[in-house]
Amino acid sequence: MGRVKKEKRIVLILLLIAIFLFSFKILLAVPQGAVISNNVTETPSPPSAGSITTPGGSFTKMVLNVTQQNYQWKAYVGNVTGKLTLDDASGYTIYDWTLATVNGEVYASRSNSINWASIACATDTVIQNEETAIGMSDSDIDSITNTFDQTAHRQFYVGTVNIAANTCRAIATYVNDTPQSASQNAIFQEVLLTDGTNLVYTALINNDQQGYDFGIYDFQMIVADNESSSTGNTFYFWVELG
């Protein structure tokens, strides 16, 4: 009888250890805060004014064409470096794995505290709340709602949360100065997620691909901002390698 109790106790201990390790894995399987380096920010100069010379007493019909910078949005593009590591709670490493090819996601949000366990597709309410917070109208042609007007993207994971294909609002940014149609196969897809409160812009990584200006990038993303702000909103970035 004592032997049976001892065996049951051992099984119970092993079960508790397994549950602890599984929970520990879930706890750590979340996007990690990204260190930003080699930051270059640029804005184009306005074009020179066009001119025309006509004689007095004439009547001129004109078509004026202008391409104006959209100050309600800003873009981030770049490359991702990193490695997988096995660390203890103090940050000491016992082993690591350098990645020759990166894949995964880049996340950006105005909030620096995201509940990754609650991550899901962004709802209309969360999107509209974000628009209100940055002084944007839902009816604007360039609102978040009207910009992310597609639901075509590939499947991916955020930590242990599965984001099924074609379930969230998404876009595909330009490649070689040319628009892309949103699809599961598009390069540089961007998806809108939320933790229930905060909007999270999510760029799906494509390793070493030609981007908007023929340059080679791993990710491209656009985020909405308050055009009335002289400095713009602060965004926080995370990366998940997968």
Phi, psi and omega in degrees: 000319178295324179296319180297316179298321180295318179295319178297320180297319179295317179298319180296318180297315179298321179295317179295321177297317180298318179295319179298314181295321179295317179294323179295321179296316179296320181299320184273345184279064179225160176303146182254145177301136185262142173269124184264128178222167180052047183280122175233119180246132181220154176223134182292150175282143178298143179292156178293154180291137174285159181217158178211143178245121180228153181284154176301143179087358181272165178233119185243124172266133186231152167241115181258126180245132181222140171248112187248136178299137180267107184274005173269358179223157171215159187240150172230128175226158178167196182235157184242129172239157180165183179207161172268137184222156177243100185245159170266183185295340179270359179090007177280136186259134174261336177192153174214165184231115177282135184264121176285327179231130180260145169211167184133219185218152170246131182243142177221139179206154174287343177267140177263009181225095182254133175273092186294336179292338182256013186294141181197179176298140179295134178272163178300323180297314179297318180296315180294325176295321177295318178300316179297319183296331182253015175073031181249143178266137180301334183273352178301142179299332180252025176293165177299318180301314184277343176278309177271072186255011178246163174227052180238113179198164180277165178284145177202170179247143167246103190062239178260003182271124179275125173256105184293152180299143172059037181244344183243161172296136186205161171221171168235124182282171187293151172233127181055043177064022184231135179298148171249149170276136178296129178198170178294337184259359182293149174276146177058060174280147176229134188233145177263123178237172176206155171262014181106338180232312187259142176277134181236113175282133187231115177260125179277124186289134170235110188295124172051061178245152175294131183256205188299331186242025182074358175285167182258121183224165174258335180208155172220138177208152172240145179226147180279146182219171180271111183291346179275350181274133180285335182254339183083162180281149174280135175241142179253143188239140174230157176227139171238120178270132183217000000 
